[in-house]
Amino acid sequence: MLEVLIPLFDENMAVKAYSIFIQKDNYLINPFSVGTGRFDGASRVDALELLEKVGYDTLAGDAMIFIPMNNVSIFADVDPQTTAPHDRICFLIDNSVPPLPTYVARLKELHEKGYKLGIRKLPINEFENYREVLYLMDFVFLNSKKIAIDKARIYFGKIFPNVSLCAGNIDTIEDFDRLKENGGYTYYEGDFYRVPITKGKHEEVAPLKMTYIELLNTVNGENYELAEAADVISKDTALTIRLLEMVNRMTVNSGITTIRHAAAMLGQKELKKWINTAVANELYADKPGEITRLSLIRAKFAENLAPYFEMAIKKDELFLMGLFSVLDSILNKPMAEALELMKVSTDIRKALVEGDGSLFPIYDFIHQYESANWLEVSRVMLISNIKLESVQEAYDNALVWYRDLTAAK
């Protein structure tokens, strides 16, 4: 089973919800499962299993979680499958769930239990046929490219005033800004938050960010010196406090009082690991939280995928590739310019700037995975002889790693 979290934003670019997208099989290997796979959800809802595994709080303390349901899984006994608050879970259906009395009754039952309900992929010409279903909905997802929000706002405002509208399929920041200006949407979904910067004003990098970049360059250089890294850390109060607090927890008899002593306690390898993740959080602090989450999960996911693409020897390099894959958004520069500030390998530069090189297949695979482009993901797994379970484990491990990382703050 493949699964991925897709974030939804409010108008301030804060993550307010996630949709969980699922694919149960490699349909290129087992094409018949396209038609029969939906029956696998008769007794369990796979997205709820992922939610329990990773932990509701990992995603966000008050985030809404959209759980996909089809015309079979909608009848599953969901209460024993989740410990998350009912009012933070929204069961998301589409037009595979018909507006028949049996389904309407089940939707009412879920609503009475406190769960939220949402619908997507409903054509405009089906709105009237689904009137009884729409009355029960808390959220309706609209294709922002096909529906005029001014007309939709009038229609839903008059007939379904309690429905919150969500804009989907938003590709660019310009589209997001236009939709936000027009108003009417509660949530926004699409690739717009991670579109590479290719034009516009190029701002100077803030002095504090230059410190973080200097530190990353120091520890990712060949045979770096602990003392040199410690001296760079000392330039930033937040990093200094976090390092001392972490290392002091490791000591038994005496506290660590100097940065160089703390660095020595960790050692080169562990200090490098800590810096690559801790600095990313600080470097990305003034950007949407999803950007930080994305970079860290990409980094660990890429590292975990390395052996399956026969690149185990490059796992550390792949981690950095994932970590720096949003550097253009962080520094407000085109990727080529952003990487000029970093001491990255030629292979990382080729992957992120040119879409080429030995590391690019994993980067492209991750991007397709994040977009739930399951057909392309399945094709790559088939060609590379990668098992579906291996990819699932690699992604789940990245989520759990992120959970533990953020919990340790």
C-alpha positions, 0 to 999 in steps of 0.5 A: 500500500502506498500513502501520502499526506497532501497539505491544505492551507488557509489564506495565510499559507498556514497548514490547517488540514491534510488529505491522505491519499492511498493506493493499495497495489501496483496496478501495472503488476495487478491490473485487476485490483483496479476494479476489486481493490475497493472491496479491501476496505470493507472492514478497515480504513487504511488511512486511519491505520496510517494516522494511528501509526504516525500519530495525530499530533504529528500532523498538527495539533488542530489540523483537520484530517481528510480520510478518503472513503469509497462506496464500500469502506464507508460502511466500515466500523471506524470507531475502533480504528482511530483515537483521534478526536471525531470532529478533527476527522473528515471522511471524504467521498466522491461520486463513486458514492451514489446519492441512494437512501442507504448511503445517505443514512450511513452518512447521517450516522457518521455525522451524528457520531461527530465526524465531519464529511466532505465530497470531491470530484462531483461534477456541476451537473450532479449537484442537484442529484446529490442535494440530499448528500450535500446537505450533510457535507461540511466541506466541498472540494471544487476544481479551481480551474473549472468552477468560478468561485463567485457563482459557486459562492452564491449557489452554496451560500443560498442552498447549502449555507453550512458548507465550507468550500475548498479550492483544489488543483492550484498550481501556482502562487499567482493562482493562489493569490487570485483565488484568495483575493476573490474570497469564498474558500476555506482551504486551498490545495495544490502544488503552489506552495512548492513551485520553484522560483524562476523570476521576480525580485531576488532579495539578499540573504539575511545575516542570520540565514548566512550563519546557518548556511555557513554552518551547513557548509562547514559540517558537509565539507570534507573532514570538518573540524568540531571546533570550527562547527562549534564556533559557528554555532556560537553565533546563534543563540537559539542553536546554542541553547538547543545544542547545550540542552540536548547534550546536557540531557545526555550527561549523568554527572556533570553539565556541559557548559561550553559549545566546544565541549558539547560538540566534542560530546556528540562527535563528528557524525552525530553533530553533523546529523543534528546540524543538518536537521536543526539548522533546517528548522531555523533556516526555514523558520519564516516560511510556511511550516509545511515547507520545513516538514516537506524538506525533512520528510523528503530528506529521510524518504530519499535516504530510506529509498537509497538501497532500493535504487542501488544507491545505498552508498549515497544515502547521506548525499540523498538526505542533503538533496531532499533537505535542500530541495526547497532551498529556492523557496527558503532563500527566495532565489532560483535554485541555481542561485541558492545552491551557489551559496551551498557546498553541494556535490555536482550530483545534488546540483544536477538533480535539483537544477538540471533534472539530471544526474545519478540522484535525479531518479530518486528526486523525481520519484519522490516528487511523483509520490508526493503528488499521488501520481500513482501510475508513474510511481507504479511504473518506476517500481516495476522497472526498478523491481522495487516492492510496494512494501519497501516504498511504504516502509520507507515513507512510513519510516520518514513520517515516524522519524519526523514525528520523533524529531519534532517531539524532541524539540 
